[in-house]
Amino acid sequence: YYSTACVSQFLMWTSCCIVLFHSRDSLALDSFGYVRCANLFFFSWISLGISCSILVLCFDPRYVIISTLNQRILHWLALALFLSVILVSSVQIMSEDCVHGVAHGDDSEKRYEFFWETDYLCRRTRYGAFVGAIGVALSLFVIYYKGLFADVSATSPSLLTIGETDGENNLGALNFECNAATILALLIGVGGAVITSSRGPGKSFGNLFFFSWFSFVLSLAIWFECFLAKRYSVNISSKDVSNFQATATNTSSPRFTKWALLSVFGIIEFCSAIDAAISYGEH
């Protein structure tokens, strides 16, 4: 049954790409081959790539498992960097289009439409700035909070192992980290849908589009790593960290991660298709 599911999902995503990228006008591309809906374009290809990797793992179980538990501190730093880009880009758009925006022309209908579109855009831009500010502050605080529980000893000499070697004393920091990752994943997920919508500030290729979805994927990865660490926290001991890492990164983790990502991308693509159909249908 698992092999059948692997083959079926690969054929499904292949057919989806063929339909979305055909030569005539489609939801993802226009008649000139220009990208019409960035969400459909990128997530279709990314989903197809993930489905290919699942298909390979299905018939060739030999793969390398890499422990990433000690890399969470770097993931939090990267997330803070990504969210800072969203914050700066949103503030820049607000300062240029939401403060000094002026409608031109005497037609009251066009003037109303201009202000309506600008207000629609600015509300989503303000949400992007809010998510960026909250995300940067919370990410940096998580790093600081994990540092308070770090075991500064010979077994934990570097920043990469902060919060991973102090056993039961770290459960409070781990719970806080999991809660923070959950909150950020929800906020960034909603932000990605809002910012990159057909009338959002990140609808076209640019910093907001790429870093919104990069941040969302990274926040999901951090949440999953926290889930594994919390699930196997009973096996942590300050004298045997390696056994905990080997247990936490079991052989089912890579496959589970790929299936989870494929499900998330499928939901995003479905919502993007509906949004694009409604938006382009109005024109």
N, C-alpha and C positions, 0 to 999 in steps of 0.2 A: 504493500500500500504506500509506503514512504517513497519508493522509487517512482511509482505512478504519479504521486503528488509532485515530485521534483520535475518530471518530464512535462506534466500538465501545466505547471506554473511557468515553465520556460516557454512553451508554445503560446501560452496566453499573452505573456509580455512581448513576445516576438510579433504576434498578430496585432497587438496594441500599437507598437511602433510603426508597423506597416500602414495601419489605418490613419494614425496621426500625422505621418510624414509623407503622405502620397503627394503626387505632383500638383493636383488641383488645390483649391482653397480648402484649408482644414482649420481645426481649432488651434493647432500648434504653429503652423506656418501659413503664410499668405501665398498668393500666386507667384510672387517674385522670389520665394524661398527665404524671406526674412522671418525672423522669429516673431510670432504674434503673441504667444502666451509663454512666458519664460518658465513658469511652473511646469506646464505640460512638457515642454521641450527637454528640460534638464532631468526632471524626475522620471520621465519615461526611459531615458538612456541609463540613468543610474539604477533604476529598478531592473532593467534588462541585464546590466552588468552583475548585480547581486544575484539575480536568478541564474546566471551562468556559473557563478562561483558555487551556488548551492547544488547545481547539477553536477559539477565536478566533484564536490565533496561527497555527493550521494554515491558515486561509483568509484571513488578513490579516497578511502578514509584516511590515507596517510597525509597528515598535515602537521605543521609545527604549531604548538600551543605556546603563546607568549604571555607570561604573567604581566598584568598591567596594574596591579594593585598599588605598587610603589610609584606609579606614574600619575596618580590622581592629583598630586600637588601641581604637576606640570599642566594637567588638563584644566585645573582651576585657573592657573595663570593665563593659559591660552583663552579660556572663556572670558576672563576679565578684559583681555586685549580685544577680542572680537566685539564684545559689548561696548567697549569704549569707542570703537569705530562707528557702531550704530548710533551711539549718543552724539558724537561729533557731527556725523552726517545729518542726523535729524535736526540738531540745533542750527546747522547751516541752512537747511531748507526752510526752517521756520523763520530765520532772520531775513531770508531773501524773498520768500513767497507769501509768508503768513503775516508779516508786519507791514511791508511796503507794497503789497499787492493792490493794484489800482485797475478798475475796469475801464476799458476804452470804448468809445462809441456812445451814441445817444439812444440806441434801441434798448428799451427797458427790459425786454425779454432776454436779450443777450447779456445785459448787465446782471440780471437775476441769475441766469445760468452760470455766469462767470463766478459770482460770489458763492453760489451753491457748490460748484465744483471745488472752489478754493477752500471753503469751510470743510467739505468732505475730506480733502487732502490734508488739511492742517490738523484735523482731529486725529487722524491716523499717524501723522508725523509727531504730534505731541505724545501719543501713546508709545511710539518708538523711542522718543527721548526718555520717557518715564521708565520703560523697560531697561534701557541702556544704563541709566543712572542707578536704579535699584540693583541691577545685575552686577555692575562693577563694584558697588559698595558691598553687596552680600558675598561676592566671590572673594574679595580681599579680606573680609572679616572671617570667612571660613578658613582661609590660609592662616590668619593670625590666631584663630581659635584652636586650630589643629596644632599650632606651634606651642600653645600653652600646655598641651598634653604630651608634647614630644619627650621621648626618653633620651636625654642628652648623655650618651654614654658611648662606649666603644662599639656597641651593636647598632647605634643609630647616629653615625657621624655626619650625615649630610642631610640637606633639605629634602632629598628624594624619599627618605624613609621617615619623615615626620608623621607621627601618629600611627605607625604601623607595627611598632615593636614594644608597646607598653601594655599589651594584654588587656586585662579587665579594666584598668584605669582609663582606657581609651574609649569605652563604650559610650560615655556621654558625648564625647566629641564626634563619634561615629553616628550616633543618632541625630545630632544637630546637623551633621553634614548631609545625611540622607534627607532630612526635612528640607534643608536649603536646596538640595538638588531637585526635589519634587516641585517646590514652589517655582524655581527658575525654569524648569522644563515646561510647566503649564503657562507661565507668563510669556516665555519666548515662543512657545508653540502658537499661542494666540497672536502674538506680535508678528510672527512670520506670515500667518494667514491674513492679517490686517494690512501689514506694510506692503506685501507683494500682491495684493488683490488688484483687480483691473483698474481701480481708481486710487490705488495707494501710491505713496511716494517711491516705493521700490518695485513698481511693476515692470520696469525695464532693467537691463543689465547695469549693474553698478554696485557700489559699496553696500547699500542697504539690502539689495536683493541677495548677494552672495553671503554677506556676513550674517544676515538674519537666519538663513538656513544652515550655515556652518555652525552658528551658535546653538541652534535647536538640536542638530545632530550631536554636537559635543555635549550638550546638557543631558541628552538621553544616555550617552555613553557613560557619563559620570554617575548618573542615577543607577545604571545597571551595575557598575563597579561597586557602588555603595551597597546595593542590594546583595551582591555576592559576599562582600565583606561582612555585612550584618548577618547574613544567613549562616556563615561559617565562623562567626565570632566566638562561639563556644570552644572552638578548637585552637584559639590563639593562646600562646604562652610566650613569655619573653625569652624562653630558652629554646623554642622550636618554631621560629617564624617560617622557615622553609616548608615545613609540613603544611602549615596553614595555606600558604600560597599555592602549593601543589594541589591541595584539596579544593580551594576556591576556583581554580582554573581547570575544571574537569573537562573532559572531552566533548561534552554536550554544549558548552558555552559558545564556541564559534558558530555552530549551526543555529542555536537559539537566537543569537544576536542577528544573524542574517535574516532569519524568518521574521523577527520582530521589526527590523528595518524595512523589509519588503512590505510588511503590513502597513507600517506608518506611511511609506511612500505611496502605496496604493490608495490610502485614504486621502492623502494630499492631492494626488492626481485626480481622483474622483471629484473632490470639492472644486479643484481648479477648472475642470471641464464644465461643471455646472455654472461656475462664475463666469467663465469665458462665453459660454452659450447665451447666458442671460445678457451679458454686456454687449456682445456683438449683435444679438438679436434686436436690441433697442435701436441700433443704427441701420 
